[in-house]
Amino acid sequence: MAKKSKATGLTKGQTIAFCAFITLILSGIVWILSGFGVFGGARSALLFIKDLMLLFTIALAAHNFAKGLGKVWYVIYWIIVVIALIGIVFTAQFFTI
């Protein structure tokens, strides 16, 4: 049986599934807002949060896989995660009109 987190009561697989579900909901909201022509700060903020959740979900899912490949690939994994995080933060469009 999978170990449950003491803080959340969820297994790692359930946590990944929950993050994927939240990311899917945020993505749908962003697409709906875009469809109605809403391109302001609220949409940009939701897009930013969605991108962070997507990165978190992917990083969480890939963590054990990367760790199992060896130390070099584990370091490369973390470098890629940090580069992706920097890319999300510095390309966020909070001030879109």
TORPA-4810 file (N, C-alpha, C, O; in nm, 3 decimals):
<nodes>
NODE_1_0.084_-0.118_0.000_0.000_0.000_0.000_0.088_0.124_0.000_0.191_0.128_0.068_M
NODE_2_0.049_0.224_-0.074_0.127_0.348_-0.086_0.123_0.425_0.046_0.023_0.425_0.117_A
NODE_3_0.235_0.491_0.075_0.241_0.570_0.198_0.166_0.701_0.179_0.182_0.769_0.078_K
NODE_4_0.083_0.734_0.278_0.007_0.859_0.274_0.083_0.967_0.349_0.149_0.940_0.450_K
NODE_5_0.072_1.089_0.300_0.132_1.203_0.366_0.056_1.231_0.495_-0.067_1.224_0.497_S
NODE_6_0.128_1.264_0.601_0.061_1.298_0.727_-0.013_1.431_0.716_-0.115_1.450_0.781_K
NODE_7_0.038_1.521_0.635_-0.021_1.655_0.623_-0.152_1.653_0.544_-0.249_1.717_0.584_A
NODE_8_-0.155_1.581_0.433_-0.272_1.585_0.345_-0.355_1.458_0.347_-0.473_1.462_0.310_T
NODE_9_-0.297_1.347_0.387_-0.368_1.220_0.383_-0.376_1.161_0.243_-0.454_1.069_0.219_G
NODE_10_-0.296_1.212_0.150_-0.298_1.166_0.011_-0.169_1.093_-0.021_-0.063_1.126_0.033_L
NODE_11_-0.177_0.994_-0.108_-0.056_0.931_-0.159_0.004_1.023_-0.266_-0.059_1.120_-0.308_T
NODE_12_0.126_0.991_-0.308_0.190_1.074_-0.411_0.110_1.070_-0.541_0.097_1.172_-0.609_K
NODE_13_0.059_0.953_-0.577_-0.022_0.942_-0.698_-0.150_1.024_-0.690_-0.191_1.087_-0.788_G
NODE_14_-0.212_1.025_-0.573_-0.333_1.106_-0.555_-0.300_1.255_-0.560_-0.379_1.334_-0.611_Q
NODE_15_-0.185_1.292_-0.507_-0.143_1.433_-0.511_-0.120_1.477_-0.655_-0.162_1.586_-0.694_T
NODE_16_-0.054_1.393_-0.734_-0.031_1.425_-0.874_-0.163_1.436_-0.949_-0.182_1.527_-1.029_I
NODE_17_-0.255_1.344_-0.922_-0.386_1.348_-0.987_-0.463_1.473_-0.948_-0.528_1.534_-1.032_A
NODE_18_-0.456_1.512_-0.821_-0.523_1.632_-0.774_-0.465_1.757_-0.843_-0.539_1.844_-0.887_F
NODE_19_-0.332_1.764_-0.850_-0.268_1.878_-0.916_-0.305_1.884_-1.064_-0.329_1.992_-1.118_C
NODE_20_-0.310_1.769_-1.129_-0.350_1.765_-1.270_-0.494_1.811_-1.287_-0.526_1.881_-1.383_A
NODE_21_-0.582_1.773_-1.195_-0.722_1.813_-1.201_-0.736_1.964_-1.185_-0.810_2.028_-1.260_F
NODE_22_-0.666_2.023_-1.088_-0.670_2.168_-1.066_-0.615_2.240_-1.189_-0.670_2.341_-1.232_I
NODE_23_-0.505_2.188_-1.245_-0.447_2.249_-1.364_-0.545_2.245_-1.481_-0.556_2.341_-1.556_T
NODE_24_-0.616_2.135_-1.496_-0.716_2.122_-1.602_-0.829_2.223_-1.584_-0.874_2.285_-1.680_L
NODE_25_-0.876_2.240_-1.461_-0.981_2.339_-1.433_-0.932_2.480_-1.465_-1.003_2.557_-1.531_I
NODE_26_-0.811_2.515_-1.420_-0.757_2.649_-1.448_-0.739_2.670_-1.598_-0.766_2.779_-1.649_L
NODE_27_-0.693_2.568_-1.668_-0.676_2.579_-1.812_-0.809_2.604_-1.880_-0.818_2.687_-1.971_S
NODE_28_-0.913_2.533_-1.838_-1.046_2.555_-1.895_-1.097_2.696_-1.870_-1.155_2.758_-1.959_G
NODE_29_-1.075_2.747_-1.749_-1.117_2.884_-1.717_-1.045_2.984_-1.805_-1.106_3.078_-1.856_I
NODE_30_-0.914_2.965_-1.822_-0.836_3.057_-1.906_-0.886_3.053_-2.050_-0.898_3.158_-2.114_V
NODE_31_-0.915_2.933_-2.102_-0.966_2.921_-2.240_-1.102_2.987_-2.254_-1.129_3.052_-2.355_W
NODE_32_-1.188_2.970_-2.156_-1.320_3.033_-2.160_-1.307_3.185_-2.158_-1.373_3.255_-2.234_I
NODE_33_-1.220_3.235_-2.069_-1.199_3.380_-2.063_-1.145_3.433_-2.196_-1.186_3.539_-2.242_L
NODE_34_-1.053_3.359_-2.256_-0.998_3.399_-2.386_-1.106_3.398_-2.493_-1.108_3.485_-2.580_S
NODE_35_-1.195_3.300_-2.487_-1.304_3.291_-2.583_-1.400_3.408_-2.576_-1.458_3.449_-2.677_G
NODE_36_-1.416_3.463_-2.457_-1.504_3.578_-2.438_-1.429_3.710_-2.454_-1.486_3.817_-2.430_F
NODE_37_-1.304_3.704_-2.493_-1.228_3.826_-2.519_-1.173_3.893_-2.393_-1.140_4.012_-2.396_G
NODE_38_-1.164_3.820_-2.284_-1.108_3.876_-2.160_-0.957_3.852_-2.163_-0.910_3.739_-2.156_V
NODE_39_-0.883_3.961_-2.174_-0.737_3.950_-2.180_-0.670_4.037_-2.076_-0.554_4.076_-2.095_F
NODE_40_-0.737_4.067_-1.967_-0.683_4.156_-1.865_-0.601_4.083_-1.760_-0.551_3.973_-1.780_G
NODE_41_-0.591_4.150_-1.647_-0.508_4.101_-1.538_-0.557_3.971_-1.477_-0.475_3.888_-1.438_G
NODE_42_-0.690_3.952_-1.468_-0.743_3.829_-1.407_-0.703_3.708_-1.491_-0.661_3.606_-1.437_A
NODE_43_-0.716_3.719_-1.622_-0.679_3.609_-1.710_-0.529_3.584_-1.702_-0.485_3.469_-1.699_R
NODE_44_-0.450_3.690_-1.698_-0.305_3.675_-1.691_-0.262_3.609_-1.561_-0.172_3.525_-1.559_S
NODE_45_-0.327_3.647_-1.451_-0.294_3.587_-1.322_-0.331_3.439_-1.321_-0.254_3.357_-1.272_A
NODE_46_-0.449_3.405_-1.375_-0.488_3.264_-1.382_-0.396_3.184_-1.474_-0.365_3.068_-1.446_L
NODE_47_-0.354_3.245_-1.582_-0.260_3.181_-1.674_-0.127_3.152_-1.603_-0.068_3.045_-1.620_L
NODE_48_-0.080_3.247_-1.526_0.044_3.232_-1.449_0.030_3.118_-1.348_0.119_3.033_-1.337_F
NODE_49_-0.079_3.117_-1.273_-0.102_3.012_-1.173_-0.114_2.876_-1.240_-0.062_2.777_-1.190_I
NODE_50_-0.184_2.873_-1.354_-0.198_2.747_-1.429_-0.063_2.695_-1.475_-0.036_2.576_-1.465_K
NODE_51_0.022_2.785_-1.525_0.155_2.743_-1.570_0.240_2.691_-1.454_0.313_2.594_-1.469_D
NODE_52_0.229_2.756_-1.338_0.302_2.708_-1.220_0.251_2.572_-1.176_0.330_2.483_-1.142_L
NODE_53_0.119_2.554_-1.176_0.061_2.425_-1.138_0.101_2.315_-1.237_0.129_2.202_-1.197_M
NODE_54_0.105_2.349_-1.365_0.146_2.252_-1.467_0.291_2.210_-1.445_0.324_2.091_-1.451_L
NODE_55_0.378_2.306_-1.420_0.518_2.275_-1.394_0.531_2.189_-1.268_0.605_2.092_-1.267_L
NODE_56_0.458_2.225_-1.163_0.463_2.150_-1.038_0.416_2.006_-1.059_0.478_1.912_-1.010_F
NODE_57_0.307_1.989_-1.133_0.253_1.856_-1.159_0.351_1.771_-1.239_0.374_1.655_-1.206_T
NODE_58_0.409_1.828_-1.342_0.505_1.755_-1.425_0.631_1.723_-1.345_0.682_1.611_-1.353_I
NODE_59_0.680_1.819_-1.269_0.800_1.797_-1.189_0.777_1.689_-1.084_0.864_1.605_-1.060_A
NODE_60_0.661_1.691_-1.022_0.629_1.591_-0.921_0.619_1.452_-0.983_0.668_1.354_-0.926_L
NODE_61_0.556_1.444_-1.098_0.541_1.314_-1.166_0.676_1.261_-1.214_0.698_1.140_-1.212_A
NODE_62_0.764_1.348_-1.258_0.893_1.306_-1.314_1.002_1.287_-1.210_1.110_1.236_-1.241_A
NODE_63_0.976_1.328_-1.087_1.080_1.327_-0.983_1.139_1.188_-0.960_1.261_1.170_-0.970_H
NODE_64_1.055_1.090_-0.931_1.106_0.954_-0.904_1.175_0.895_-1.025_1.276_0.824_-1.012_N
NODE_65_1.122_0.922_-1.144_1.184_0.871_-1.266_1.325_0.927_-1.282_1.419_0.853_-1.309_F
NODE_66_1.339_1.059_-1.264_1.470_1.122_-1.278_1.566_1.074_-1.170_1.685_1.054_-1.196_A
NODE_67_1.515_1.057_-1.051_1.599_1.011_-0.941_1.652_0.870_-0.966_1.765_0.838_-0.928_K
NODE_68_1.572_0.788_-1.031_1.612_0.651_-1.062_1.715_0.640_-1.173_1.778_0.536_-1.187_G
NODE_69_1.732_0.745_-1.252_1.826_0.741_-1.364_1.970_0.762_-1.322_2.062_0.734_-1.399_L
NODE_70_1.991_0.810_-1.203_2.127_0.836_-1.156_2.145_0.983_-1.119_2.060_1.068_-1.146_G
NODE_71_2.259_1.008_-1.058_2.285_1.142_-1.004_2.293_1.249_-1.112_2.240_1.359_-1.094_K
NODE_72_2.357_1.219_-1.222_2.374_1.319_-1.329_2.238_1.361_-1.385_2.211_1.480_-1.400_V
NODE_73_2.153_1.262_-1.415_2.021_1.295_-1.469_1.934_1.363_-1.365_1.848_1.444_-1.400_W
NODE_74_1.953_1.331_-1.237_1.877_1.397_-1.131_1.915_1.545_-1.122_1.828_1.631_-1.102_Y
NODE_75_2.042_1.574_-1.137_2.087_1.714_-1.139_2.033_1.785_-1.262_1.988_1.899_-1.253_V
NODE_76_2.039_1.719_-1.377_1.985_1.777_-1.501_1.835_1.804_-1.485_1.786_1.907_-1.530_I
NODE_77_1.764_1.712_-1.421_1.621_1.730_-1.394_1.597_1.859_-1.317_1.511_1.939_-1.354_Y
NODE_78_1.673_1.881_-1.208_1.653_2.002_-1.128_1.691_2.128_-1.204_1.627_2.232_-1.187_W
NODE_79_1.794_2.121_-1.286_1.832_2.237_-1.369_1.718_2.272_-1.464_1.685_2.390_-1.480_I
NODE_80_1.657_2.171_-1.527_1.547_2.196_-1.619_1.426_2.253_-1.545_1.360_2.344_-1.596_I
NODE_81_1.397_2.202_-1.425_1.284_2.255_-1.347_1.308_2.401_-1.312_1.216_2.483_-1.323_V
NODE_82_1.429_2.435_-1.270_1.460_2.574_-1.234_1.453_2.665_-1.357_1.399_2.775_-1.348_V
NODE_83_1.505_2.620_-1.470_1.498_2.700_-1.593_1.353_2.722_-1.635_1.316_2.832_-1.675_I
NODE_84_1.271_2.618_-1.626_1.130_2.632_-1.659_1.061_2.730_-1.564_0.980_2.811_-1.608_A
NODE_85_1.092_2.722_-1.435_1.033_2.814_-1.338_1.074_2.958_-1.367_0.990_3.048_-1.361_L
NODE_86_1.199_2.979_-1.397_1.246_3.114_-1.432_1.175_3.163_-1.558_1.135_3.279_-1.566_I
NODE_87_1.161_3.074_-1.656_1.090_3.111_-1.779_0.946_3.151_-1.753_0.897_3.247_-1.811_G
NODE_88_0.877_3.077_-1.666_0.739_3.111_-1.634_0.731_3.245_-1.563_0.647_3.329_-1.596_I
NODE_89_0.817_3.265_-1.465_0.813_3.389_-1.387_0.847_3.510_-1.472_0.779_3.613_-1.464_V
NODE_90_0.950_3.500_-1.553_0.994_3.617_-1.629_0.914_3.641_-1.757_0.929_3.746_-1.820_F
NODE_91_0.832_3.547_-1.797_0.748_3.571_-1.915_0.602_3.591_-1.877_0.516_3.598_-1.964_T
NODE_92_0.574_3.600_-1.747_0.437_3.625_-1.702_0.391_3.761_-1.752_0.465_3.859_-1.747_A
NODE_93_0.270_3.766_-1.801_0.216_3.888_-1.859_0.107_3.945_-1.769_-0.011_3.945_-1.805_Q
NODE_94_0.146_3.994_-1.654_0.049_4.049_-1.560_-0.006_4.183_-1.605_-0.113_4.225_-1.562_F
NODE_95_0.067_4.250_-1.691_0.028_4.386_-1.726_-0.027_4.394_-1.868_-0.013_4.496_-1.935_F
NODE_96_-0.091_4.288_-1.912_-0.151_4.285_-2.044_-0.277_4.372_-2.043_-0.357_4.367_-1.949_T
NODE_97_-0.294_4.449_-2.147_-0.413_4.536_-2.156_-0.514_4.474_-2.248_-0.621_4.531_-2.269_I
</nodes>
